[in-house]
Amino acid sequence: MQRITVVGIGADGWDGLAMESRRLVREAEVVMGGKRHLETVPWAWWQVRVEWPSPLAEALPGLLEEYEGKRIVVLASGDPFVAGIASTLVSIVGPDDVEVIPTVSSESLARARMRWSFEETSLVSLVGRDVRRLLPHLAPGRKLVVLSSDGGTPASVAALLVAQGYGETAMTVLNDLGGLAESRTESTAAGWKDRVSAELNVICLACVADASRRSATSSVPGLPDAAFGSGTTVAGRDARAAALARLAPAGGDLLWAVGPGAPSVAIEWLRSEPLASAVVAVVPEEVADVKESAADLGVPELRVVEGTGPEAFDGREAPDAVFVGSRAADAALLDALHDALRPGGRLVVHAVTVEDEAALVRRFGRHGGELVRIGVEEVVAGETATWTPRRTLVQWSVVR
Ligand SMILES: C[S@@+](CC[C@H](N)C(=O)[O-])C[C@H]1O[C@@H](n2cnc3c(N)ncnc32)[C@H](O)[C@@H]1O
């Protein structure tokens, strides 16, 4: 595979392009990119122009093969590594065969317009994504630069913020940054209403939460049980937090989860580590509810598969962590999932029945690890306040 050069272009198009980038584009035999970018480059009879097909991801490997041996320049906006095509190209042809010439990204321009430093700002991309992906990033006082899918994204974001108790968030939409038509619109999320945005826009949010929302939006595990939809939680927030502490999500770790309570554990796993991934196996009747609950909590990327046994995970990459809810006496399931773990992987199993508890005691005897009993009592408000115990739970965890 030949070298591919990716050239970043700003909203000022060809005129704003550096001399070296112009030279690279002029000398290319094939120039690929979106319509908007191709239109900005002066016509050259010796070049083939390839406008991106839709959907692009599936077509890209074939396109690159078709023009193998030619000098290819790919046009992309701003910094091609910011929510751009560069990562996809690297995944197809490898890092050594992709050269990237970035220009200023829309995120940098947005921060410059807002006078926000890199250190105090987080970038969130909603390009082609469910707007609820914004949810795990919301926290009082956070500054977020959000890349939009299109002109409708600001209104969707405003509605989401209002629904989540973030209506007082200061919202600035920056349209056509760096171009002649650049403009901005400012409002609170609650006051956004029917304002119109350009197709190309970035949303800058200075998050302000209602007092009622402050505790509910943390990415630290142990969300209130009421935050989850039906079929999603069984464990209870304290037991769930104890499970997540031992599952220890970090970086790009993969979790497999199965059994009662597994969906809520998988959702909190994803919320606590943006690079992590998770697969949860549930009975067919629960698939839709679990997907909806995951999306409502900002992690629509949760993979939900049908099944109750280890075969539900067939063909998947080996996990870094496994959670099993209330199925401790199922020896075949536990053996298979334990064996599937990568070395250093963590297994956490919850038991509430006597049979499951006995099975965990035996496993602890054989494999070691940590066996704990979690008993939680809460005061239920009534005429007289008394401590009411929740169902006691036994948790076994082990590192492979
Ligand atoms: C696929 S991302 C690419 C981002 C690009 N690589 C960058 O460095 O800015 C496209 C999104 O970036 C934002 N964007 C890119 N150029 C912009 C501009 N000139 N003005 C406003 N937003 C822009 C918009 O949110 C747009 O939907």
The ligand as an SDF file (V2000), in Angstrom:
LIG
                    3D

 27 29  0  0  0  0  0  0  0  0999 V2000
  -16.0360   15.1470   11.2700 C   0  0  0  0  0  0  0  0  0  0  0  0
  -15.7840   16.5000   12.3590 S   0  0  0  0  0  0  0  0  0  0  0  0
  -14.2250   16.9950   11.8320 C   0  0  0  0  0  0  0  0  0  0  0  0
  -13.5510   17.9710   12.7410 C   0  0  0  0  0  0  0  0  0  0  0  0
  -12.2700   18.4850   12.1520 C   0  0  0  0  0  0  0  0  0  0  0  0
  -11.3260   17.4200   11.9150 N   0  0  0  0  0  0  0  0  0  0  0  0
  -11.6310   19.5970   12.9650 C   0  0  0  0  0  0  0  0  0  0  0  0
  -10.4140   19.5440   13.1980 O   0  0  0  0  0  0  0  0  0  0  0  0
  -12.3150   20.5400   13.2900 O   0  0  0  0  0  0  0  0  0  0  0  0
  -16.8640   17.6800   11.6650 C   0  0  0  0  0  0  0  0  0  0  0  0
  -17.4360   18.5950   12.7060 C   0  0  0  0  0  0  0  0  0  0  0  0
  -16.4450   19.5320   13.1120 O   0  0  0  0  0  0  0  0  0  0  0  0
  -17.0390   20.7980   13.3300 C   0  0  0  0  0  0  0  0  0  0  0  0
  -16.4710   21.7550   12.3640 N   0  0  0  0  0  0  0  0  0  0  0  0
  -15.5390   21.5120   11.4280 C   0  0  0  0  0  0  0  0  0  0  0  0
  -15.2320   22.6410   10.7720 N   0  0  0  0  0  0  0  0  0  0  0  0
  -15.9900   23.6460   11.3110 C   0  0  0  0  0  0  0  0  0  0  0  0
  -16.1260   25.0310   11.0840 C   0  0  0  0  0  0  0  0  0  0  0  0
  -15.4140   25.6420   10.1680 N   0  0  0  0  0  0  0  0  0  0  0  0
  -17.0090   25.7160   11.8330 N   0  0  0  0  0  0  0  0  0  0  0  0
  -17.7330   25.1130   12.7860 C   0  0  0  0  0  0  0  0  0  0  0  0
  -17.6450   23.8050   13.0470 N   0  0  0  0  0  0  0  0  0  0  0  0
  -16.7760   23.0720   12.3310 C   0  0  0  0  0  0  0  0  0  0  0  0
  -18.5300   20.6170   13.1370 C   0  0  0  0  0  0  0  0  0  0  0  0
  -19.1000   20.3090   14.3760 O   0  0  0  0  0  0  0  0  0  0  0  0
  -18.5660   19.4410   12.1820 C   0  0  0  0  0  0  0  0  0  0  0  0
  -19.7860   18.7800   12.1820 O   0  0  0  0  0  0  0  0  0  0  0  0
  1  2  1  0
  2  3  1  0
  2 10  1  0
  3  4  1  0
  4  5  1  0
  5  6  1  0
  5  7  1  0
  7  8  2  0
  7  9  1  0
 10 11  1  0
 11 12  1  0
 11 26  1  0
 12 13  1  0
 13 14  1  0
 13 24  1  0
 14 15  1  0
 14 23  1  0
 15 16  2  0
 16 17  1  0
 17 18  1  0
 17 23  2  0
 18 19  1  0
 18 20  2  0
 20 21  1  0
 21 22  2  0
 22 23  1  0
 24 25  1  0
 24 26  1  0
 26 27  1  0
M  CHG  2   2   1   9  -1
M  END
$$$$
